[in-house]
Amino acid sequence: MRRLLTVLASFIIMLCIGSVYAWSVIASELIDKYGFSVSQSQLIFGTLIAIFPVTMIFVGQLGKKIDPRYFGYTSALMFSLGYFLASCSDGNFITIWIGIGFMAGIATGFGYWIALTLPVQWFPEKKGLITGISAAGFGLGAVFMSELSEILLKSGYNLLQLFKIIGISYGLIIFISSNLIFQIQTKSGNSEQPAKAKDFINSKIFRILFLGIFLGTFAGLLIIGSLNIIGSQYNISNHNLVLGVALFAIANFAGRLIWGVLSDHLGASFSIFLALLFQSISIFLLNVFTLTDISYLILSFFIGFGFGGNFVLFAKETAQVYGVKNLGFIYPYVFIGYAIAGIAGPISSGLMYDFSGSFFYAIILASFMSLAGSLLFFNHFLKSKS
């Protein structure tokens, strides 16, 4: 029962902290109602994405010394405080940046660590499936956030009031769910030896994992942070702009599950090649078609499906190479590639748009980066076979 409760509670925590993937809805409001530039809106999003993997390294160091429930409590507190601070900002960029970018970023790091690493310890024989289920919650979170945002904003609430509602309600849910998280008691004589940073940081496979997750998530984050804005350039209806974000999140959720299951049969390396290739093609098609409501929704779904593979496959490969016991310590270091992408991807998108008035070049860059990651792992797969 404890292991099932841990998986369920982890999924719910991921739903809450994964709300960040609905950022393009928030970004549009910041730009339209509070005069933010695209670069400013993406800097907040990118900072959150960068902060939470760095936080995970700190949490990983303490993982075996402190009851993981306290990490959940910390996540709940920081999440509520961050969004509450943003709600009191009067639309000030610095205040929102600190509240959501930094404080909610720290909250996300604490929550993500326990929600990803603890469930797989209970099911070491099903790494792909369990990692997929846990990570899927993070992808699905944007569905609820985007729909909640649309409902409240249409009902007369402003963005700052929305921040307050999110902070209080989501923080409470994270706190309650943290009480259902249990850590497995490791048995003596386990064959997997505890890792040290110096043992893996300079290894070739670590560099491949690090570079691969950077390339794959750079591409996806560049698009998702501006998805709503990209669609608005083609006069997509407001409802379908929000629906596109929700479909991205649903596909992100489904992708994490499906790529996780496939990796148990095809292997993580080959699955990473397929996921990043699929993502690259889907992103490139944004420049091929003159977007309509239908094509915008379809491509949003496809991009989300490819993007979701990043968050289960790299964790699965890390656990496969270094052992489940060391996942909580080593994976945060791999995830720093995602942190760098969190700043570089959205900021690249915002700067290219601010200078050119179009997302054409940003889309080309995103597609190329995902393709490069795909080819990197195809080469790794071929070498591992030979």
C-alpha positions as CSV (number, residue, x, y, z in Angstrom):
1,M,0.0,0.0,0.0
2,R,2.8,2.4,0.8
3,R,4.4,2.1,-2.6
4,L,1.1,2.7,-4.3
5,L,0.4,5.8,-2.1
6,T,3.9,7.1,-2.9
7,V,3.3,6.8,-6.7
8,L,-0.2,8.5,-6.4
9,A,1.1,11.3,-4.1
10,S,4.1,11.9,-6.4
11,F,1.8,12.1,-9.4
12,I,-0.3,14.8,-7.6
13,I,2.7,16.8,-6.6
14,M,3.9,16.7,-10.2
15,L,0.6,18.0,-11.3
16,C,0.9,21.0,-9.1
17,I,4.5,22.0,-9.8
18,G,4.1,21.1,-13.5
19,S,1.7,24.0,-13.9
20,V,4.7,26.0,-15.1
21,Y,4.2,24.5,-18.6
22,A,1.1,26.7,-19.0
23,W,3.4,29.7,-18.8
24,S,2.6,30.9,-22.3
25,V,-1.0,31.7,-21.1
26,I,0.5,33.8,-18.2
27,A,3.1,35.3,-20.5
28,S,0.4,36.6,-22.8
29,E,-1.4,38.3,-19.9
30,L,1.9,39.9,-18.7
31,I,2.6,41.3,-22.2
32,D,-0.9,42.5,-22.9
33,K,-2.0,43.8,-19.5
34,Y,1.3,44.8,-17.7
35,G,3.5,45.9,-20.6
36,F,6.1,43.1,-20.3
37,S,8.4,42.5,-23.3
38,V,8.5,38.9,-24.7
39,S,12.1,38.7,-23.3
40,Q,11.0,39.6,-19.8
41,S,8.2,37.1,-19.8
42,Q,10.5,34.4,-21.0
43,L,13.2,35.3,-18.4
44,I,10.8,34.5,-15.6
45,F,9.9,31.2,-17.1
46,G,13.5,30.4,-17.9
47,T,14.7,31.3,-14.4
48,L,12.2,28.9,-12.8
49,I,13.3,26.1,-15.2
50,A,17.0,26.8,-14.4
51,I,16.5,27.1,-10.6
52,F,14.7,23.9,-10.0
53,P,17.4,21.4,-11.3
54,V,20.1,23.3,-9.3
55,T,17.9,22.9,-6.2
56,M,17.6,19.2,-6.9
57,I,21.4,18.8,-6.5
58,F,21.2,20.3,-3.0
59,V,18.2,18.1,-2.2
60,G,20.0,15.0,-3.5
61,Q,22.8,15.6,-1.1
62,L,20.4,15.6,1.8
63,G,18.1,12.9,0.5
64,K,19.4,10.1,2.8
65,K,19.7,12.3,5.9
66,I,16.2,13.9,6.1
67,D,12.7,12.5,5.9
68,P,11.6,13.3,2.3
69,R,8.3,14.5,3.6
70,Y,10.1,17.6,4.9
71,F,11.2,18.3,1.3
72,G,7.5,18.2,0.3
73,Y,6.6,20.6,3.1
74,T,9.4,23.0,1.9
75,S,8.1,22.7,-1.7
76,A,4.5,23.6,-0.5
77,L,5.7,26.6,1.5
78,M,8.0,28.0,-1.1
79,F,5.4,27.6,-3.8
80,S,2.7,29.4,-1.8
81,L,5.1,32.2,-0.8
82,G,6.4,32.7,-4.3
83,Y,3.0,33.0,-6.0
84,F,1.7,35.1,-3.1
85,L,4.6,37.5,-3.5
86,A,3.8,37.7,-7.3
87,S,0.2,38.5,-6.4
88,C,1.3,41.5,-4.4
89,S,3.6,42.9,-7.1
90,D,1.2,45.3,-8.8
91,G,2.7,44.0,-12.0
92,N,6.3,44.8,-11.1
93,F,8.7,42.7,-13.2
94,I,11.4,42.2,-10.5
95,T,8.9,41.1,-7.8
96,I,7.2,38.6,-10.1
97,W,10.6,37.4,-11.3
98,I,11.7,36.8,-7.7
99,G,8.4,35.2,-6.6
100,I,7.8,32.9,-9.5
101,G,11.2,32.6,-11.1
102,F,13.3,32.0,-8.0
103,M,10.9,31.0,-5.1
104,A,8.6,28.8,-7.1
105,G,11.7,27.5,-8.9
106,I,13.1,26.3,-5.6
107,A,9.7,24.8,-4.7
108,T,9.7,22.9,-7.9
109,G,13.1,21.5,-7.3
110,F,12.2,20.1,-3.8
111,G,8.9,18.7,-5.1
112,Y,10.3,17.2,-8.3
113,W,13.1,15.4,-6.5
114,I,10.9,13.4,-4.2
115,A,8.2,12.8,-6.8
116,L,10.7,11.4,-9.3
117,T,13.2,9.5,-7.3
118,L,11.1,7.8,-4.5
119,P,8.5,5.9,-6.6
120,V,11.1,4.2,-8.8
121,Q,12.8,2.9,-5.7
122,W,9.7,0.9,-4.9
123,F,9.5,-0.6,-8.5
124,P,13.1,-1.1,-9.6
125,E,12.0,-3.7,-12.1
126,K,9.8,-1.2,-13.9
127,K,12.0,1.8,-14.2
128,G,10.5,3.1,-17.5
129,L,6.9,2.7,-16.5
130,I,7.1,4.2,-13.0
131,T,9.4,7.0,-14.0
132,G,6.9,7.7,-16.9
133,I,4.0,7.8,-14.5
134,S,5.7,10.2,-12.1
135,A,7.0,12.5,-14.8
136,A,3.7,12.4,-16.6
137,G,2.1,14.4,-13.8
138,F,4.5,17.2,-14.5
139,G,3.5,17.3,-18.1
140,L,-0.2,17.1,-17.4
141,G,-0.1,20.0,-14.9
142,A,-0.4,22.6,-17.6
143,V,-3.9,21.2,-18.6
144,F,-5.4,22.2,-15.3
145,M,-3.5,25.4,-15.0
146,S,-4.4,26.6,-18.5
147,E,-8.1,25.8,-18.0
148,L,-8.2,27.3,-14.6
149,S,-6.5,30.4,-15.9
150,E,-9.0,30.8,-18.7
151,I,-12.0,30.3,-16.5
152,L,-10.9,32.7,-13.8
153,L,-9.6,35.4,-16.2
154,K,-12.9,35.2,-18.2
155,S,-14.8,35.5,-14.9
156,G,-13.3,38.9,-14.1
157,Y,-10.3,38.0,-12.0
158,N,-7.0,39.6,-13.0
159,L,-3.7,37.9,-13.2
160,L,-2.5,39.0,-9.8
161,Q,-5.6,37.5,-8.2
162,L,-5.0,34.3,-10.2
163,F,-1.5,34.1,-8.7
164,K,-2.9,34.3,-5.2
165,I,-5.5,31.5,-5.9
166,I,-2.8,29.3,-7.4
167,G,-0.4,29.8,-4.5
168,I,-2.9,29.0,-1.8
169,S,-4.6,26.0,-3.4
170,Y,-1.6,24.3,-5.0
171,G,0.6,24.9,-2.0
172,L,-2.1,23.2,0.2
173,I,-2.4,20.2,-2.2
174,I,1.4,19.7,-2.2
175,F,1.5,19.8,1.6
176,I,-1.3,17.2,2.0
177,S,0.2,14.9,-0.7
178,S,3.7,15.1,1.0
179,N,2.2,13.2,4.0
180,L,1.6,10.2,1.7
181,I,5.2,9.9,0.5
182,F,7.2,7.0,1.9
183,Q,10.9,6.2,1.4
184,I,11.8,2.6,1.0
185,Q,14.2,1.1,3.6
186,T,17.3,0.0,1.8
187,K,18.5,-3.5,2.5
188,S,22.0,-4.2,3.7
189,G,24.3,-5.9,1.2
190,N,22.8,-4.1,-1.8
191,S,25.1,-4.6,-4.8
192,E,24.8,-1.0,-6.0
193,Q,27.5,1.2,-4.5
194,P,26.8,4.8,-3.5
195,A,28.1,7.2,-6.1
196,K,30.5,10.2,-5.7
197,A,30.5,13.1,-8.1
198,K,34.1,12.6,-9.1
199,D,33.2,9.0,-10.1
200,F,30.8,10.0,-12.9
201,I,31.1,13.7,-13.7
202,N,33.9,13.2,-16.2
203,S,32.7,10.0,-17.7
204,K,31.7,9.9,-21.4
205,I,28.2,8.6,-20.8
206,F,27.5,11.4,-18.3
207,R,28.6,14.0,-20.9
208,I,26.3,12.4,-23.5
209,L,23.3,12.4,-21.1
210,F,24.0,16.0,-20.1
211,L,24.4,17.3,-23.7
212,G,21.4,15.3,-24.8
213,I,18.9,16.6,-22.3
214,F,20.2,20.1,-22.9
215,L,19.6,19.8,-26.7
216,G,16.2,18.2,-26.3
217,T,14.8,20.4,-23.7
218,F,16.3,23.6,-25.2
219,A,14.1,22.9,-28.3
220,G,10.9,22.1,-26.3
221,L,11.2,25.0,-23.8
222,L,11.9,27.5,-26.6
223,I,8.5,26.6,-28.1
224,I,6.3,25.9,-25.0
225,G,7.3,29.2,-23.4
226,S,6.0,31.1,-26.4
227,L,3.4,28.7,-27.8
228,N,0.4,31.0,-27.1
229,I,2.3,33.9,-28.7
230,I,3.3,31.9,-31.8
231,G,-0.4,31.0,-32.4
232,S,-1.6,34.6,-31.9
233,Q,0.6,35.6,-34.9
234,Y,-1.7,33.6,-37.1
235,N,-4.9,34.9,-35.7
236,I,-5.7,31.7,-33.9
237,S,-8.8,32.2,-31.7
238,N,-8.2,32.9,-28.0
239,H,-10.0,29.7,-27.0
240,N,-7.8,27.6,-29.3
241,L,-4.6,29.3,-28.1
242,V,-5.4,28.1,-24.6
243,L,-6.6,24.7,-25.9
244,G,-3.3,24.4,-27.7
245,V,-1.4,24.7,-24.4
246,A,-3.7,22.1,-22.9
247,L,-3.2,19.7,-25.8
248,F,0.6,20.2,-25.5
249,A,0.3,19.3,-21.8
250,I,-1.9,16.2,-22.5
251,A,0.6,15.0,-25.2
252,N,3.4,15.8,-22.8
253,F,1.7,13.6,-20.2
254,A,1.0,10.8,-22.8
255,G,4.5,11.0,-24.2
256,R,6.1,10.5,-20.8
257,L,4.0,7.3,-20.3
258,I,4.4,5.9,-23.8
259,W,8.1,6.7,-24.2
260,G,8.6,5.2,-20.8
261,V,6.9,1.9,-21.7
262,L,8.7,1.8,-25.1
263,S,12.0,2.3,-23.5
264,D,11.5,-0.9,-21.4
265,H,11.4,-2.7,-24.8
266,L,13.5,-0.7,-27.2
267,G,16.1,0.7,-24.7
268,A,16.4,4.3,-23.5
269,S,19.1,5.3,-26.0
270,F,17.1,4.3,-29.1
271,S,14.0,5.7,-27.6
272,I,15.7,9.1,-27.0
273,F,16.8,9.1,-30.7
274,L,13.2,8.6,-31.8
275,A,11.6,11.1,-29.4
276,L,14.0,13.9,-30.3
277,L,13.7,13.2,-34.0
278,F,9.9,13.3,-33.7
279,Q,10.1,16.6,-31.7
280,S,12.4,18.1,-34.3
281,I,10.1,17.4,-37.2
282,S,7.0,18.6,-35.4
283,I,8.7,21.9,-34.5
284,F,10.0,22.4,-38.0
285,L,6.4,22.0,-39.4
286,L,5.4,25.2,-37.5
287,N,7.3,27.0,-40.3
288,V,6.1,24.8,-43.1
289,F,2.4,25.4,-42.7
290,T,0.4,28.6,-42.5
291,L,-1.2,27.8,-39.1
292,T,-4.9,27.4,-38.8
293,D,-6.9,26.5,-35.7
294,I,-6.7,22.8,-36.6
295,S,-3.0,22.7,-37.7
296,Y,-2.0,24.7,-34.6
297,L,-3.7,22.2,-32.3
298,I,-2.3,19.2,-34.1
299,L,1.3,20.5,-34.0
300,S,1.0,21.5,-30.4
301,F,0.0,18.0,-29.6
302,F,2.9,16.5,-31.6
303,I,5.5,18.8,-30.1
304,G,4.3,18.0,-26.6
305,F,4.4,14.2,-27.3
306,G,8.1,14.4,-28.4
307,F,9.0,16.8,-25.6
308,G,7.6,14.5,-22.9
309,G,10.2,11.8,-23.8
310,N,13.0,14.0,-22.4
311,F,11.8,13.6,-18.8
312,V,11.4,9.9,-18.6
313,L,14.1,8.6,-21.0
314,F,17.1,10.5,-19.5
315,A,16.0,9.5,-16.0
316,K,15.6,5.9,-17.1
317,E,19.0,5.8,-18.8
318,T,20.6,7.4,-15.7
319,A,19.1,4.7,-13.5
320,Q,20.1,2.0,-15.9
321,V,23.7,3.1,-16.1
322,Y,24.3,4.1,-12.5
323,G,21.7,2.1,-10.6
324,V,18.4,3.0,-9.0
325,K,20.0,3.6,-5.7
326,N,22.1,6.4,-7.2
327,L,19.4,8.0,-9.3
328,G,18.5,10.7,-6.7
329,F,22.1,11.7,-6.4
330,I,23.3,11.6,-10.0
331,Y,20.2,12.6,-12.0
332,P,20.1,16.2,-10.6
333,Y,23.6,16.6,-12.1
334,V,22.4,15.4,-15.5
335,F,19.4,17.7,-15.1
336,I,21.6,20.7,-15.0
337,G,21.6,20.4,-18.8
338,Y,17.9,21.1,-18.5
339,A,18.6,24.1,-16.2
340,I,20.9,25.7,-18.8
341,A,18.3,25.0,-21.5
342,G,15.7,26.6,-19.3
343,I,17.5,29.9,-19.5
344,A,18.9,29.6,-23.1
345,G,15.8,28.3,-24.9
346,P,13.2,30.8,-23.8
347,I,15.6,33.8,-23.8
348,S,16.7,32.9,-27.3
349,S,13.1,32.8,-28.4
350,G,12.3,36.1,-26.7
351,L,15.4,37.9,-28.1
352,M,14.9,36.6,-31.7
353,Y,11.2,37.7,-31.6
354,D,12.0,41.2,-30.1
355,F,14.6,41.8,-32.9
356,S,12.9,40.2,-35.9
357,G,9.2,40.5,-34.9
358,S,8.8,36.8,-35.9
359,F,9.3,33.3,-34.4
360,F,10.6,31.9,-37.8
361,Y,14.3,31.8,-36.8
362,A,13.6,30.7,-33.3
363,I,11.6,27.7,-34.6
364,I,14.5,26.8,-37.0
365,L,16.9,26.9,-34.1
366,A,14.7,24.8,-31.9
367,S,14.2,22.1,-34.6
368,F,18.0,22.0,-35.3
369,M,18.9,21.6,-31.6
370,S,16.4,18.7,-31.2
371,L,17.8,17.1,-34.4
372,A,21.3,17.4,-33.0
373,G,20.3,15.6,-29.8
374,S,18.6,12.9,-31.8
375,L,21.7,12.2,-33.9
376,L,23.9,12.3,-30.8
377,F,21.9,9.4,-29.3
378,F,21.6,7.5,-32.6
379,N,25.4,7.5,-32.8
380,H,25.5,6.4,-29.1
381,F,23.1,3.6,-29.8
382,L,25.1,2.3,-32.8
383,K,28.3,2.4,-30.8
384,S,26.8,0.6,-27.8
385,K,25.5,-2.1,-30.2
386,S,28.9,-2.6,-31.8
